[in-house]
Structures are given as structure tokens and as C-alpha cells.
Amino acid sequence: MSRLSAAVPPWLAHALRTQRGPVPWSAVVRGALAAGPLLLVAVLSGRTSIGVVAALGAMLAGINDRPGSRRAAVRRLGMPALAGAGGLLVGSYAGAHVGAVTLTLLLTVLGLLAGAVSAVGPVASGAGTQLLVAAAIGAGMPLPEPGWQRALLFVGGAGWLLVLRLALPTPGATAGDYRFDGERDAVGGVYDAVAALLEAVGGPDAPGRRVALTAALDHAQDALGGPRLRRYASSAAERRLHAQYAAALPLAEAATALAWAGEAVPARAVDGPRRLAVAVRTSTHTGPLPAPARSAPALRALDDALLHAADAFDGGGDDNALHTRRRTATSLARTALGSAGREYGLRVALCFGASVAVAQALHHARWYGSHSHWYWLPATAVFLVKPDLGPLASRVICRAAGTVLGAVLFAGFAALLPRPAGLVALVALCGALIPVATRHFAALTAVVTVLVLCLVMVGGEPGASWSRIGETLLACAIVLLVGHLPALGQRGGGVRARLTRAAEAAHMYLAHVLDHGTTEDRAGRWALRREAYRALAEARVSIDLAAAELPALARHAEGTDEVAATLERLVDTTTACAVQLDDTGRLTPQHTERIAELLDELAEGRERAGLAVKEGQAPPVSLAG
């Protein structure tokens, strides 16, 4: 794949790239037990339309069913489901009581709102997507139930999958309380990532291992930080996991400082974090941990962190905090109303509104014949316009290919399978395949196309598979056209907003380290460090996606990758400074000179990329001491 990526344009290489990893068997089982059984019960009871709506809710929730903890799944599955129910409610009543022009305007405004909110984060993006998809389905799918019943059925279908997520044990998870298997795996992954970084210190793989450590810490933070009724963990098992996560933060800090220094560490330094990872996953004691040499500040910090971790694992740790700063309502609103939210909201509104207008025109012109399924066109446009699913050209290629493949497969299955039993079984099979198909947008599109066409046919609307191809291609053309229209304001707003937020977080972290020196506010330092690295990771993802766009769009993000690289070096250097200050109370000339160089390089890079620092945007820092 690396040779192929070098031989083809980035926008095409991204369309051919597939995520790898083990099969998520737990999610596969949940997918098989979600939409299919719900539809089966409805068919057997003679209320097929009820099962269709509930299965749609379960299907869309299954797309968001990703690895992680049960607590985090409540927000990841629940919030989009509630948003989808609201969209279904609005779409159902609007589709039944207003005309085509009013409906188009209403859904366009809804697209503007959903697009702006989607800039807040992944969960908000999923909620915005389900809001618009469900609104289009509610307005266009002919169902006998009133809107409020459809909304309840939709939430019930998603809620059934969430119940399965909370209740079913993970296959193979036999250690400790099975309710926390996701948390244990996430925290164990942090210690494995620390060990991998220590192993790579002084080699070419160290930068990539540091990025992997950031991803592991982000995943663990999300797994442990789901919604709760109480402020802190209430059970002993969960408190222990929180303490074990907190014990990994000084280890990650020391490992990052060692990677910054670039000097290879003794082999025995890797054994400690690996033993801690095993202890987390098996809920056992660590046993004696090998002590690394204490010949340098970072090695002494690593040794102290291992001693602290051993205490936490033996039950002496009481750190129940996740060392993260919650985003305030003002911060969330600023993100939604900022450049990223405005740009994304405008594009979603234009794409969604244009697709609704075209679909309504074709529908009222009887292009659909006797079948009212115009909702497919705007629903397809929603998925196509989402930037977190990949670059625009890649999304269009994958969506078109996946729809064609799904329609062809469904036509073959529909000709062979008995009805409705065979179609219900096919829905269950597609539900099981969704967690695996999410690794590639084309595969996910093919599976979802088959599943939706099954639901449509079971609901009494035959012969819709081939028209879906034409509607999908039309949606692709609309999104490609709107996606390349000049925006009101600066293009690349999402990339620039995330990079600006990362720069602000990096400056706050640097200022805290230099101002506080050797004081005991390590919790605040770790929170700022986590925020800086998380913001950088989000900016990197956005930059990589922008770089894989067609040249007309990619050029708007030119220079941002160099700024991100400088910020990463700045945060790494700041971490090394923190470890040095903890050990000696003062910085070496190497540290201060490197900080000064990076600040100058960052200012130049931001100016070249059109990201010049505004007055008051970055806190002042002092290199004295």
C-alpha cells in the first residue's frame, strides 16, 4: 500500500486505504442481536413498520458502536440517538404539514445548526449526522405511525443496542469485574505505549511511538471519563483503575523527556511498564519492578514514576482525578460559532438544502413513480459532506462504489431469499458486519445500503435498489459542486481553528511549566499537558485529511503541517523542561535555547500559514531561571 500511495494522488490513495486491527467480536455479536431481532419481533406481531423504525435506530447506533468503555458508550451512542429522535420528530411533522418550499427551507436551517454543532467534537458530529438523516427519513418515508411514536421507536432501537453494550460481557474478558473490561484494556494500552516509546528512544521510530502514546492516553481518558451520576468513581474497582491511569501520567512524562533527549535507555527500563500493563489487564499484582539507572533527570523521573505506580497498583494510590479540564458551555458555543463551525455549518446547510430541493422537485415531478423514497438523496448528502469520514473526493468515490456494490448484492439476495424471513436474516447479518465495515467507508456504505434496502422491502416498498444508485450519484455531484464553491470567509477554517486551539494549549502548558517551576501543582501541569497533546492530535487528523483533498481544497491548508510539527516539538521540549525542573529546579542552556528557537520558528510558521498570533491569544512566557 505504501508503494501504491506514492504512485497515486493523495485523494485517491486515501480512498484505497483501509484501517487494520483485530475483529471486534463483541460489537459483531451486538450488531447481530440488535436490528435483526427487533425487526423479527415486529414482523411476527404484524407491526412491521414499528420494526423498521426501531431497526433504523439500532443500525445508526451500531455505526457509532466503537471500542471503549461501557460508560463512554452511553454518551457515544445515547446523544446521537436522542438527536436522531428529535430529527425524526421534526421531519415527520414537517413532511406531513408543510409544502415543499417550506420543508426545504426548514431542513436547510436544520443543516446549518447541525453542521455548526458538529465542529464541537466526534460525539457532536455523530449527533448532527443522525439529526439530519433522521429528519430526512421522517419527512420522506411513508409510515403509519405519528411522529412522536416514530421518535420513541427510534430511541428504543438505539436503546436496545445500548442495553446490549452495557449488559453483555466481552468474550475472553475473565479478569476482574467485566463491567470495566474496556477501561482495563484502555489503561493497559497506555502502559504498553509507554514501554514501546522507551524501547524506541534514540531511534527513528520514537516520534511515531510518542504519537501512539498520545492516542493511548486519549483513549484511556475517554474510556474512564464517561457520564456518571456522582462526581467521582464510586466502586473500588473503578477507583483502582483511575489511580492506575493517574500513575501512568508521570511515566508518560518521563518517557517523553527521554525521547526528547534521544539517548537510548537500558533495556530493563522497558520491563516495568510492560509488567504494569499485564497487571492492569489481569487485575493482579505487579511483583517486583526493575529499577532503571538514575544517571539522568529523565531516568530518575522514570524510576520515581515506577515507584509511584507500584504503590498505586498495590492499593496505596488514591488519585481519582483524570487530570482533564472540562470544556465549558461558553467554550463549546465559541467552537460552534467560530470559523470551523461557520464553515462546516454553511457547507452542510448548502449540501443538505440543495439535495432536499432537488429531491422534492423530482418527487413532485413523479420521477419516483409510485414510490415515495426521496429521503435517500439528502441522507446520502449528509454522509458525503462529513469531513471526519475522510476527504471529499475519497468520500464521493467510496460512497458511489459502496452504493453500487450494495445495490447489486441486494438485488441478488432479494431474488434468492424468501420473504420476509430471508430479508430479516440479512438485516441481522448486516448488523453484525457493520462494526467490521466501519474500517472503510465504501464497505460501510455497501453494508448499510443492503440493510436499508432490506428494511424498505420488508416495509412494503419493492424495487428501490436501482434507483438508489442514481440518487447516490446525484448526491455525489451536488456535494462535489457545493464542496468546491468559494466559502463566505476563509477556507480551511476547520484546520485553522483546531491548529489555533492547539497553539493556545501549547502556550498555556509552556507558561505553566516555566512559571511554576518545582511547585507541587503537578496535577495542573498534567491536565495542561494532556490538553496540549490532545489538541495537537485533533489538529493532526484534520491536517492529514485536508492534505488528501483535491488540490483545489488542499492548497488552503498548506503550511499547517509544518506548524503542527513545530508545536509537537515545542510540547515535547516543554515536557523535558518540566522533568528537568522537578529534578534540579533550573533549566539548562540546552532547554532554554531550544524553547527560544521553537517559539521563533512557530511564529514564522504561523505567519506563513496565515495563522499569525493575535494580541492576547497566547500567554507570555519567561525563560528566566
FENDAGI-V419422 format. One record per backbone hydrogen bond with DSSP energy under -1.0 kcal/mol. NH is the residue of the N-H (numbers start at 1). CO is the residue of the C=O. If there is no record, write none. Layout:
BEGIN
nh = {NH	NH}
co = {CO	CO}
END
This chain:
BEGIN
nh = {5	6	7	8	13	14	16	19	25	28	29	30	31	32	33	38	39	40	41	42	43	44	45	46	47	51	52	53	54	55	56	57	58	59	60	61	62	63	66	73	76	77	78	79	81	82	83	84	85	86	87	88	89	90	91	92	93	94	95	96	97	98	103	104	105	106	107	108	109	110	111	112	113	114	115	116	117	118	119	120	125	126	127	128	129	130	131	132	133	134	135	136	137	138	139	140	141	150	151	152	153	154	155	156	157	158	159	160	161	162	163	164	165	166	167	168	173	174	180	181	184	185	186	187	188	189	190	191	192	193	194	195	196	197	198	199	200	203	206	209	210	211	212	213	214	215	216	217	218	219	220	221	222	223	224	225	239	240	241	242	243	244	245	246	247	248	252	253	254	255	256	257	258	259	260	261	262	269	270	274	275	276	277	278	279	280	281	282	284	300	301	302	303	304	305	306	307	308	309	310	311	312	313	314	315	316	332	333	334	335	336	337	342	343	344	345	346	347	348	349	350	351	352	353	354	355	356	357	358	359	360	361	362	363	364	365	366	367	369	371	373	376	377	379	380	381	382	383	384	385	389	390	395	396	397	398	399	400	401	402	403	404	405	406	407	408	409	410	411	412	413	414	415	417	422	424	425	426	427	428	429	430	431	432	433	434	437	438	439	440	444	445	446	447	448	449	450	451	452	453	454	455	456	457	458	459	460	461	468	470	471	472	473	474	475	476	477	478	479	480	481	482	483	485	489	496	497	498	499	500	501	502	503	504	505	506	507	508	509	510	511	512	513	514	515	516	517	519	522	525	526	527	528	529	530	531	532	533	534	535	536	537	538	539	540	541	542	543	544	545	546	547	549	553	554	555	556	557	558	560	563	564	565	566	567	568	569	570	571	572	573	574	575	576	577	578	579	580	581	582	583	584	585	592	593	594	595	596	597	598	599	600	601	602	603	604	605	606	607	608	609	610	611	617}
co = {1	2	3	4	9	10	12	439	23	24	25	26	27	28	29	34	35	36	37	38	39	40	41	43	42	47	48	49	50	51	52	53	54	55	56	57	58	59	64	69	72	73	74	75	77	78	79	80	81	82	83	84	85	86	87	88	89	90	91	92	93	94	99	100	101	102	103	104	105	106	107	108	109	110	111	112	113	114	116	117	121	122	123	124	125	126	127	128	129	130	131	132	133	134	135	136	137	146	147	148	149	150	151	152	153	154	155	156	157	158	159	160	161	162	163	164	170	172	177	178	180	181	182	183	184	185	186	187	188	189	190	191	192	193	194	195	196	200	203	205	206	207	208	209	210	211	212	213	214	215	216	217	218	219	220	221	235	236	237	238	239	240	241	242	243	245	248	249	250	251	252	253	254	255	256	257	258	266	267	270	271	272	273	274	275	276	277	278	279	296	297	298	299	300	301	302	303	304	305	306	307	308	309	310	312	311	328	329	330	331	332	333	338	339	340	341	342	343	344	345	346	347	348	349	350	351	352	353	354	355	356	357	358	359	360	361	363	362	366	368	371	373	374	375	376	377	378	379	380	381	386	387	391	392	393	394	395	396	397	398	399	400	401	402	403	404	405	406	407	408	409	410	411	413	418	420	421	422	423	424	425	426	427	428	429	430	433	434	436	437	440	441	442	443	444	445	446	447	448	449	450	451	452	453	454	455	457	456	464	466	467	468	469	470	471	472	473	474	475	476	477	478	479	482	487	492	493	494	495	496	497	498	499	500	501	502	503	504	505	506	507	508	509	510	511	512	513	516	520	521	522	523	524	525	526	527	528	529	530	531	532	533	534	535	536	537	538	539	540	541	542	543	546	550	550	551	553	554	555	557	559	560	561	562	563	564	565	566	567	568	569	570	571	572	573	574	575	576	577	578	579	580	581	588	589	590	591	592	593	594	595	596	597	598	599	600	601	602	603	604	605	607	606	614}
END
